[in-house]
Amino acid sequence: MGKCTIDHTLEDVKQKLAEQSAFMPRELVIEVGDSLSDDSDQTYLNEVFHLLKKYDLADESEREKRNGKLSDLVK
């Protein structure tokens, strides 16, 4: 994934999570959702957004990688 120069808002990230949640493990959706707050820093929001972006189009191997990165981020 290339670097994006756009800063994504908390609402952008929540919307993207809602869009992709049907394709993700339920537990991970809950963990990511619970980790998003007004206190989330910009770097975190951008990382989560880009891991969620086009998640539905990713193959199983790519989804597993993204799931691992998301899990690491929320802990």
Secondary structure as GFF3:
##gff-version 3
##sequence-region A 1 75
A	DSSP	alpha_helix	10	20	.	.	.	ID=ss1
A	DSSP	three_ten_helix	21	23	.	.	.	ID=ss2
A	DSSP	alpha_helix	26	35	.	.	.	ID=ss3
A	DSSP	alpha_helix	42	52	.	.	.	ID=ss4
A	DSSP	three_ten_helix	55	57	.	.	.	ID=ss5
A	DSSP	alpha_helix	60	74	.	.	.	ID=ss6
###
